[in-house]
Each structure stands twice: as structure tokens, then as C-alpha cells.
Amino acid sequence: MNTLLEDNVSGINHGEIFSNTPLKYLTASSITGDKVHNEKDEHMGVIRDIMIDITSGKIDYCIIEFGGFLGIGIKYFAIPFRLLRVNAEKKLFIFNQEKEVLEKAPGFDPDHWPDTNLHFDQVYSYWSFMG
């Protein structure tokens, strides 16, 4: 019996523990909570949620928690997913921006989410200069 069929029948994985190499797929739960750093390895925040475009079925943007101290002054930012890249070795995402650019981006209070359809038009306008 081949191992894939055996795995499906037994529910036991006989392959490598981290066989997702090269990295191609991630679960939503493995993305939320991931750290985000910039190219200088500065901490830029943590991914708190992902937003999926229900018409395309693709991740449109990630909600990144940034700033604050002991839960005070925390702000959420919507970052288009195309602007993030995975660093599989460090198990985090890279966002190639300076902290000051993120601080000036349109954000929102974690307890008061905006009308997403309107807010994210503004977000895409802000990040449109990015590749």
C-alpha cells in the first residue's frame, strides 16, 4: 500500500513532520499570530487576522497589530498580502517598509473596526505606490 493511501486510512502521517518544502501552503491559524519584521529585522507587529476576498478566494490583506505598550495605544493596520513575504527559516513575515511609513498608514482601533469596504479603498490608495 502506498504511504499516502496508508496515511489517509490510518490517520497517521508517515512522511516528514515539516514536509511543506518548498513552502507553498499555510493554514490560516498558522498565519495569525506570526511576527512581522522589516528588512532591518525590526519588529513591525503581529498578524492578528487575514481578510479573504470571497469572490476570488484569495487572501487580500492581513490585519497587523502595531505599537502600544501593555495593551495601550495598539493600532491595527490593513496591509495588502502582496506586500508581505514569508521568511520560512525565521517563521515570520517580512514587510519591506520603515516603521515610520507604517505609523502614518491608515489604521484603526482594534475595538472599532471600520466599514471594511470603504476603509480598504483608502488602504489600497495609501499602499498603491508599493510594487
N, C-alpha and C positions, 0 to 999 in steps of 0.2 A: 504494500500500500504506500502511495507517495505521502510525504510528510504533510503537505498542505491538506490533503483529504483526511489524514490521521488527526491533524490539529483540529479540523472542523468537527470531526466525530467525537474526539476526546475532550476538546476544550483546553488542551494543554499545548502550549507553543513549544515546538521542538527546535525552532530556529534561534538566531541570535536575539539577545534581550533588546538591544538597540539596533534593529536591522533596518531602520529607516535611513539608510545611507546609499547614495547621497540624499540629503534631506529634501523631501518633496511634499509631504503632508504633515499637518499638525492638527490636533484636536482643538476645539475652541477652549476647552478647560485648560489645555497646556499653554495657551497664549495668554489668557487672563492671569494677571499676577506677575508676568515677566517684566524684568527690568528693561529700561530703555536708556542707552548711553549715546553720546555723540562720538565723533571720530577721535576726540581727545580723551576718550574714556571717562568723561564727566557724566555723572548721573543726571538723566533728563526726566526721570519719572518712572511710573509703573503703568502697565496696560491694565485698565480696570474693566474694559468691555470692548466688544467688537460689534460693529454695525454691518449687517449683511443687506445688500441690495436684493430685495425679494424678486425683482424682475430678472436679474442676471444670475442670482445665486452666488455671487462673489462677495468677498469682504470689501466693503467700500472704504471704511476708515476705522481707526482704533480710537478709543477714548483713553487718553493718558492723564493720569493724576500727577500734578507737578506742584512743587512749592509747599509752603506751610511748614509749621513746626508743631508737633504734638497735636495734630488734627486741626489746628487753627490756620486759616489762610490758604487752605488747599483749593486749588482750582483745577477744573477738568478742561482738556483741550481735545478737539477732534483733529486727528492727523490722518490725512489720506494714506491708506495702506501702501500705496505705491511708493511712498516716501520712506518707508521702513524696510530694512533688510535684516535678515537673520544672521547672527553670528552663532553658528551651531556649536562651535568649540566652547564659547563662554556662556552659551544658553541664555542669550539676551538678544534684543533688537537694537540695531543702530539707526539713529536718526541724525543725519548729517547737517546739523544746524547748531548755532551758538545758543546758549541759554537765553541770551537777551532777545533773540528772534522769537523764541517760544513764549517768553514773558509778555511780548507785545501782541501775540496772536489772539484772535477772538476766542474767549473761553467762557466757562460758566461755572456756577456754584454747583457742587455735587448734589445738593438737596433741591435744586430748582433747575431741572433740565428745560431747555428752550424747546419751542416748536422745531423739531429737528429738520423738517423740510425747508423752513426759512433760514434757520441758523446755519445750516451746512451749505447753503448757497453762498453765504458770507465767508464761510471757512474756505470753500474752494476758490473764491475770489482772492483771499489772502494768500493761499499757497499756490496760486496759478503760475507764479514766476518760477516755481521749482520744476525740475525735469520729470 
